[in-house]
Each structure stands twice: as structure tokens, then as C-alpha cells.
Amino acid sequence: MTGESNRPSNTVPMKIMCNIVLIPNRNDEVEYFKVDSKGYPVPKKTAYANKEVTIIVGHKERNNLMVTPDDHVFTGVFGNNGRLSSVGKELEGQELTVIVHIPEEN
């Protein structure tokens, strides 16, 4: 037993077919994480439990994030414990830009 989960990842790669500009919504928050040796973004943020995210490898822009077909982009959800699922061990040490989608309240 390696201590790693056998459950499928909640982080899903997006296939980018052309250049796309991602513009976070007014309530969305942009965070920056680093990938640990097991492929998990750290640190955990319990305040974001169950929030949906868009994850971009690299980039440091806050607004108008331009992604290309060469970029790694994922969608995911923070778990109940405030952790994101793995983006893959091959991305160890990489910086991530994480757009946390905060629903607008009516």
C-alpha cells in the first residue's frame, strides 16, 4: 500500500484547441499553488471546500489569462478537506494559477 488514493481524480484535463482568454468572474478568486512530489497542489484551503476551479500550469496573470494548445489546463473541485486532487506527478515543482469559482449570491 503506497498511501495514495485509488479513487479517480476530480481534476480533469481540458483539451485546448485554439488560443483562449480566460476572464475570471467578478467574485472569482485567483490563487497560486505549487505541485508537490505526489502531484497535489499545495497548500490546502478549507475555506474553498467544494468550490469548482480552473487550473492553469504556469502563468501569473490575474486577469485575461491567455492559454494556448501547448498549455496544461484542468477543471476540478476542492474536496471537503480543502484539497485539490492530483494534477500528476510529472508536474512536480510547477507553479499553478488556480481560478476559484465563487458563485454570485442573489
Residue pairs with C-beta under 8 A, 6 or more apart in sequence:
4 38
9 76
9 85
9 86
10 76
10 77
10 79
10 84
10 85
11 55
11 74
11 75
11 76
11 84
11 85
11 86
11 87
12 74
12 75
12 76
13 72
13 73
13 74
14 73
14 74
14 75
16 67
16 68
16 69
16 71
16 73
17 69
18 69
19 66
19 67
19 68
19 69
20 66
20 67
21 64
21 65
21 66
21 67
22 54
22 56
22 64
22 65
22 66
22 67
22 99
23 63
23 64
23 65
24 30
24 62
24 63
24 65
24 99
25 101
25 102
25 104
26 104
27 102
27 103
27 104
28 99
28 100
28 101
28 102
29 99
29 100
29 102
30 62
30 97
30 98
30 99
30 100
31 45
31 97
31 98
31 100
32 60
32 95
32 96
32 97
32 98
33 41
33 42
33 43
33 84
33 95
33 96
33 98
34 41
34 42
34 93
34 94
34 95
34 96
35 41
35 42
35 87
35 91
35 92
35 93
35 94
35 96
36 42
36 92
37 89
37 92
38 86
38 89
39 86
39 87
39 88
39 89
39 90
39 91
39 92
40 83
40 84
40 85
40 86
40 87
41 55
41 83
41 84
41 87
41 96
41 98
44 81
44 82
44 83
45 78
45 82
46 81
46 82
47 82
48 78
48 82
48 100
49 78
49 79
49 80
49 81
49 82
50 77
50 78
50 79
50 80
51 77
51 78
51 100
51 101
51 102
52 75
52 76
52 77
52 101
53 75
53 76
53 77
53 78
53 84
53 98
53 99
53 100
53 101
54 73
54 74
54 75
54 98
54 99
54 101
55 73
55 74
55 75
55 76
55 84
55 87
55 96
55 97
55 98
55 99
56 65
56 67
56 71
56 72
56 73
56 96
56 97
56 98
56 99
57 71
57 72
57 73
57 87
57 91
57 94
57 95
57 96
58 71
58 94
58 95
58 96
58 97
59 65
59 67
59 71
59 97
60 95
60 97
61 97
65 97
65 99
67 73
72 87
72 91
74 87
76 84
76 85
77 84
77 85
78 84
78 100
79 85
84 98
87 96
